[in-house]
Structure formats: structure tokens, C-alpha cells
Amino acid sequence: MCEVSKSLEEVERIIKIINVLGNDRLIREKVDLFSDGKSMLNNIKELKLLSQAFDNLDELLPGFIKTDWFYAPEAILK
């Protein structure tokens, strides 16, 4: 299997998990919920780096983690 096919399958798997967790609806959560490990998305290993990205943003924009929201939108696969 080529790397592109493998990567696409992995993205599709993550999208399906997020859609199930969100009951096929948009997931909208406070960033601090994810950063504190209390989000329904924390158990998705591929999203672990998101926590570091939020920390980096909070260094550039102090207060980001406590005040902002993130969205995990529903994705439709063909």
C-alpha cells in the first residue's frame, strides 16, 4: 500500500471516530477542556499534538487556552 493511501485511510479513520463521538454533529469545546485532558477527543492519539499547539498559541496569545473554543466539524466521506 502506498503512503498516500495509508495516510488517507488514517484520516478517514479519525474523521469517523470524531463523527461518532459528536453524534454526527459539530463538536464545539473550550480549548481548556482539551488542554486539561477532559475532552471527549483526548483519547484520539493522533490529536495529542493539538495540546502542544494550543500551549504554543497560548504563549503567543496569553489567555488563549482559557477563553477560546475549537470546533471538530462533521466531515462527510465519499
N, C-alpha and C positions, 0 to 999 in steps of 0.2 A: 504494500500500500504506500502511495507516495505521501510526502509530508503534508502537502496541501489538503489531501483527502482526510488524513488523520486529524489535522487542525480543524477542518470544517466539522468533522464528526464530534470533536471535543466541544466546539462552540455550540453545536446543536444540542448536545447533552446538557450543557449548562443552561441554555435557554429553556429546555424542557423542565429542568428542576425548578428554575425561577418561576416559570408559569404555574407549576403545580403548587409551589409554596404561596404564590399570590392568588391562588384560586382563579387563574386566567384573568387576573386584573392587575393593574398598575400597583406596584409596591412603592409606597411613599413612607420613608422613615427619617427620623432625625439622625444626623451624622453621628452624634454622640452615642446613640443606641448601638450603632455598628462598632464604633471605637471602643465601647465598654464591653463588647462581646455579648450583647443582649439581643442582637438582631436575629431574625429567622435566617438570614443569609450568611451568618458567621460560620456555619458548618460546611459551606461550599469552599473546598480547599483552594480552588482557582481564584477566589476573591480575597484571599489572605493579604495579598499585596495592596489591596484597596485601603486597608487600615494604615499602612505606611504612607500611602499617597495622601490620605486625609491628614496625617500628622505633618507631612511636609507642607501642605496647604495652610495648616494652622500656624506654622512658623512664618509663612509669608503674610497671612491674613489672620492676625490674632483674634480669637473668638470664633473662628470658622466652625470648629467642631461643636461648640455649644449652641450655635444659632442656626446653622444651615440644615437643609434637607437634601436627601438624594432619592432618586427615582430608579427603580428597576422595571422598565416598561415591559409589557407583554410583547412578545415577538411571535410572528406567525411564520412558520416554516413551510416552504413549498415542497 
